[in-house]
Amino acid sequence: MDESTLETEIPLAERAYRDLRLAIVRCEFEPGERLRVDDLGRRYEISNTPIREALSRLAEQGLVRLIDNRGFRVSPLTVDGIADLTRMRLLIECEALKDAISNGDDAWETTMVAAAHSLSLIEQRLGVAPVALDNNWSERHRAFHLAIYSACKSPLLKDLVVQLFDSAERYRRYSASQRQTARGKHNEHDKILKCVLTRDADAAIVLLTKHIKATENTVTTALINLTQKK
């Protein structure tokens, strides 16, 4: 069965949700931009009802806002927003990582190492380019982070990790498009992986906290600079 056949088997509302979510996370829509159902239906060649269902799901996740029942807009990106998101990421991701380290097996370690290697390969090819704006890098970066949590036994925790990580990705993408220099992350990922593989939960949590806080600092600086330019 080819990819196009599989695509047609996905319910329209789910396909609309996936397409819209990816587009918003990749900042294909500006923060605060009006999301008109008719326009989106034409863009994705999907009828209006599945589009509305998708927008409602995205509103529940905070990526979209419903404005007084009059329509939908992309959620704004703010300094307060990244601070709150960072706080929640630290609570959820550190707990998920501790659980994963306690329960991880050989298959989990293999998955992490493979994801880290895949990420390293694309980083070598991109060199000094702004990696956060490269879709291939973003996919591999996401795969690495989700791999280290994959041995967590709580489905709810893992679902929250995905939701918060993707929200942070939108901030990363937007801030990367506004700044001149990129933040190198390879050494940070490598250090986290080594601590996780040795089951040193305390050290891994310290490094993960620094990693997430560094993203907050970079995004905050970019947002402040952007505000000052306006």
Helices and strands as residue ranges (DSSP letters): H 3-9, H 12-25, E 34-35, H 37-44, H 48-60, E 64-66, E 72-74, H 79-103, H 106-126, G 131-133, H 135-149, H 155-178, H 186-197, H 201-229
